[in-house]
Structure formats: structure tokens, C-alpha cells
Amino acid sequence: GCGQSRHSVGASGLKEVLYWCYGRRLLLQIIQAVLQMIQVGVAYVLMLAVMTFNGWIFLAVVFGASIGYLAFGWTRYLQRSLDRSKSGDRSKLSDRSKSSDKSTSGDKSTSSDKDSA
């Protein structure tokens, strides 16, 4: 597996381990790069379509992007919120309370500075 040390595996076995550990990752990166290329290409074609200044094409692009986000985009937000609720992540809340503590202590010092001036 991927956790084996180099010393316990022969030269041919090392190649096999490297393929199984990194070959799959490389394949996934290639697939993601191809999908990114398609996404950017489609975005530029849509931009050119909108630049024809045809109102109906503009509305079709905006409506299509909205429907696409409604169908597929919200799942990322849902997954993040589920991950936060499972882990009990309250970092945003604690950051807000820390920043409000800093601002209130800063307000006290500025008010006393104003009184002394």
C-alpha cells in the first residue's frame, strides 16, 4: 500500500507502489484540468454570445446560469454547513466575539483619550 517504506519493497515493487499511490492522483488531476479547460471554454463562448448585445441571448445566459446554480451550486454550501455542524466548528462565532471584545476595549481607550484632550 501507500504506507509501505522504500526499504521493504524491491525496485519493481516500488514502481507498483508509486503507480498505485500517485498514478491515480495524476489521473484525477488530468481529469480536473480537462474539466477546467471545458468550463473556461464554455464561459468564453457564453461571454462572446452576450457581447452580441442581443437581449434574448443575454436573458438565456443569465437564466441558464441561475438554473445551473439552483440545480448544482447549492450542494457545496450544504456540504460545508453539514461539515461544520458535525465538527462543532464555532470559529466564526468565537472570532466575532474576539473582535467585538477588541473593539469595545479600543472604544474605551479612545473615549478616555478624547476626555483628556
N, C-alpha and C positions, 0 to 999 in steps of 0.2 A: 504494500500500500504506500501512500504518500508519506507516512510517518517513519518508514524504514531509514536507517542510516546508510551512508555510502559504503561503509566497511563490511556490512553484512550481505551486500549484493555484488555479484560479479559484473563485468563490463557489459555483457548483453542484458543482464537483469536490470542494470542501471538505466539503460536506454528504454527498457519497457516501463520502468517506474516513472521516468521523466515523461514518456509519452502519455501515460495514464493520468499523471498529475497535471502536466502543463499543456498537453495536446488538446484536451477538452477545453481548457481555458482559452487557448489560442483560437480554437474553432468558434467559441462563443464570442470572442472579441471580433473576429472576422464577420460573423453574422450581424453583430450590433453595428459594426461600421457600415455594412451594406444597407442595413435598415436606416441608419442615419443619413446615408447618401440619398436614399429614395425619399426620405422625409424632406430634406433640404431641396431636392429637385422639384418635388411637388409644390413646396412653398414658393419657390421662384416662379414656377409656371402659374400658380394662382396669383402671385403679385403682378405678373405680366397681364393676366386676364383682367384684373381690376384696373390696371393702368390704361385699358381701352376706354375708360370713362363711360362705360355702358352701365347704367344704373341697375338693370336687371341682373347682370353678371355680378356686380358688387353685392347685391342683396343675396344672390345664390351662394356666394362665397361666405358671407357672414352667417347666413342661416345654416349652411353646411358645417362650418366650424363650430357653431353653437350646438348643433345636434351631435356632432362628434364628441364634444366635451361632455355633453349630457350623458352620452352612452358610455364613454370610456374614461374620461378625465377624473371623475369624482372618486373612482376606486382608489387612487393614490392617497387622497385626503382621508378616505375612510380607513385605509390600512394604517396610516400614520396615527390616526386618533385611536385605533384599536391597540396598536403597539404601546402608545403612551398609557392607555388605561390599564393594560396588563402589567406594565412595569411599574406603575405608580409614579410616573415621571411628573413631578411638580416643579420642574426647574423654572418654568416661565413665571409661576406664581412666586417662587422664592426670589427670583431676580427682580420682580416688580416690588416686592416688599423691601428688598435691599435698596433699590433705587429710591423708593419713597422715604426710607429712613435717611438716606444721604441728602435728599432734597430738603427734608424738614430740618436736619441739623444745619445745612447750609443756609436755610432761610433764617434760622435763629441767629447765626453769626452775622449775616448781612443786616438784620434788623438792629442788632446791638451796635454794629458799625455805624449805621445811619443815625442812631440815637446819640452816639458820642461825637459825631461830626457837626 
